[in-house]
Amino acid sequence: MKIKELLLLTTFLLLVSCTSDNETCREETRVVLRVGFFSSVNSALAIVDSVTVVGIPDGTIFYNNSKSLNKVELPLQSSGTATEFAIRFNEKWDTLTVLHTTQPYFISYACGMIYTHQIDTVLIRGAVSKSLKINAKSVNNQNVQHLQIYR
């Protein structure tokens, strides 16, 4: 009789250990390019009165006349090697072009897969921005400022 009880207990423990709770994703799955705005005079963080950001060529509006911003977060395209944005600072427009490579990255079964990017070159053209600085070339799910635009 003891062998039956031991076998039953072992079977029960095996079944309980094989079941898994629904896993919860505890990782950040949002991958965005983080861009800060800075003063070209004293390199201090600058607050912009009004910012509009539109994706080129699809016209997706990421920010629409947003007030008092000192940074924006923008998605890079997972297909292709270039992502472009039209940025309006108050009433004048600049164009931001980011040349990058893209890699799929598997986080976990609960979180799934994300696309990470490696920045190659960044160009800014227009009437407002004086220069830019690349702080971090790797764009992933970490909260890091990648670009600084000096205006």
C-alpha positions as CSV (number, residue, x, y, z in Angstrom):
1,M,0.0,0.0,0.0
2,K,2.9,2.4,0.7
3,I,4.1,2.0,-2.9
4,K,0.7,3.1,-4.2
5,E,0.6,6.1,-2.0
6,L,4.2,7.1,-2.9
7,L,3.4,6.6,-6.6
8,L,0.3,8.7,-6.3
9,L,2.1,11.5,-4.4
10,T,4.9,11.5,-7.0
11,T,2.5,11.7,-9.8
12,F,0.6,14.6,-8.1
13,L,3.9,16.5,-7.5
14,L,5.0,16.0,-11.1
15,L,1.7,17.3,-12.5
16,V,1.8,20.3,-10.2
17,S,5.3,21.2,-11.1
18,C,4.6,20.9,-14.8
19,T,1.8,23.4,-14.8
20,S,2.9,27.0,-15.3
21,D,1.1,30.2,-14.3
22,N,0.5,32.7,-17.0
23,E,3.8,34.4,-17.4
24,T,3.8,38.2,-17.1
25,C,6.2,40.2,-19.2
26,R,8.2,42.4,-16.9
27,E,10.5,43.8,-19.5
28,E,10.0,47.0,-21.4
29,T,8.9,46.2,-25.0
30,R,8.7,49.7,-26.4
31,V,11.7,50.6,-28.5
32,V,11.9,54.4,-29.4
33,L,14.5,56.9,-30.4
34,R,14.8,59.4,-27.6
35,V,15.7,63.0,-28.7
36,G,16.4,65.8,-26.3
37,F,16.3,69.6,-27.2
38,F,19.2,71.8,-26.0
39,S,20.2,75.4,-26.3
40,S,23.0,76.0,-28.8
41,V,24.1,79.0,-26.6
42,N,24.7,77.3,-23.3
43,S,24.1,73.6,-24.0
44,A,21.3,73.6,-21.4
45,L,18.2,71.5,-21.8
46,A,15.7,73.7,-23.7
47,I,11.9,73.7,-23.4
48,V,10.2,74.2,-26.8
49,D,6.9,76.1,-26.7
50,S,5.3,74.1,-29.5
51,V,6.5,70.9,-31.2
52,T,4.9,68.9,-34.1
53,V,6.5,65.7,-35.4
54,V,5.3,64.0,-38.5
55,G,6.6,60.8,-40.1
56,I,7.9,61.1,-43.7
57,P,6.5,59.8,-46.1
58,D,3.4,58.3,-44.4
59,G,2.3,61.4,-42.5
60,T,1.8,59.7,-39.2
61,I,1.5,62.5,-36.5
62,F,3.6,61.6,-33.4
63,Y,3.3,65.0,-31.7
64,N,0.7,67.6,-32.7
65,N,1.4,71.1,-31.5
66,S,2.5,69.7,-28.1
67,K,3.4,72.3,-25.6
68,S,6.5,72.8,-23.4
69,L,8.5,69.8,-24.4
70,N,12.2,69.2,-23.9
71,K,12.3,65.8,-25.5
72,V,10.4,63.5,-27.9
73,E,10.3,59.7,-28.3
74,L,10.0,58.4,-31.9
75,P,9.8,55.0,-33.4
76,L,12.3,53.9,-36.0
77,Q,11.1,51.8,-39.0
78,S,11.6,48.0,-38.6
79,S,11.8,47.6,-42.4
80,G,14.3,49.7,-44.3
81,T,17.4,51.5,-43.4
82,A,16.2,55.1,-43.0
83,T,13.5,56.8,-41.0
84,E,12.6,60.4,-41.6
85,F,10.6,62.9,-39.5
86,A,9.5,66.5,-40.2
87,I,9.8,68.5,-36.9
88,R,8.1,71.9,-36.4
89,F,9.6,74.0,-33.6
90,N,7.1,76.7,-33.0
91,E,6.5,77.8,-36.7
92,K,9.6,76.6,-38.5
93,W,10.3,73.1,-39.9
94,D,13.4,70.9,-39.8
95,T,13.8,67.4,-41.3
96,L,15.5,64.7,-39.2
97,T,16.9,61.7,-41.1
98,V,18.1,58.6,-39.2
99,L,20.1,55.9,-41.1
100,H,20.1,52.7,-39.2
101,T,20.2,48.9,-39.2
102,T,17.5,46.8,-37.6
103,Q,17.7,43.4,-35.8
104,P,15.0,41.3,-34.3
105,Y,15.5,40.5,-30.6
106,F,13.7,37.8,-28.7
107,I,13.1,38.9,-25.1
108,S,11.0,35.9,-23.7
109,Y,7.9,33.9,-24.4
110,A,5.8,36.3,-22.3
111,C,7.3,39.5,-23.9
112,G,7.8,38.2,-27.4
113,M,10.1,39.9,-29.9
114,I,11.2,43.5,-30.4
115,Y,13.2,45.2,-33.1
116,T,16.4,46.9,-32.0
117,H,18.3,49.4,-34.1
118,Q,21.9,50.5,-34.5
119,I,22.2,54.2,-35.6
120,D,24.7,54.7,-38.4
121,T,24.2,58.4,-39.4
122,V,21.8,61.2,-38.4
123,L,21.2,64.3,-40.5
124,I,19.2,67.4,-39.6
125,R,18.2,70.0,-42.1
126,G,16.1,73.1,-41.8
127,A,15.7,76.6,-40.3
128,V,15.9,75.9,-36.6
129,S,18.4,73.3,-35.5
130,K,22.1,74.3,-35.4
131,S,23.6,70.9,-34.8
132,L,23.1,67.5,-33.2
133,K,25.0,65.0,-31.1
134,I,24.6,61.2,-31.1
135,N,24.8,60.1,-27.4
136,A,24.0,56.4,-27.9
137,K,23.9,54.5,-31.2
138,S,22.1,51.4,-29.9
139,V,18.3,51.9,-29.8
140,N,16.7,49.2,-27.8
141,N,14.2,48.9,-24.9
142,Q,16.5,50.8,-22.4
143,N,15.6,54.3,-21.3
144,V,18.6,56.2,-22.8
145,Q,18.7,59.5,-24.6
146,H,20.1,58.8,-28.1
147,L,20.2,62.3,-29.7
148,Q,20.6,65.9,-28.6
149,I,19.4,68.6,-31.0
150,Y,20.9,72.0,-30.4
151,R,18.7,74.9,-31.5
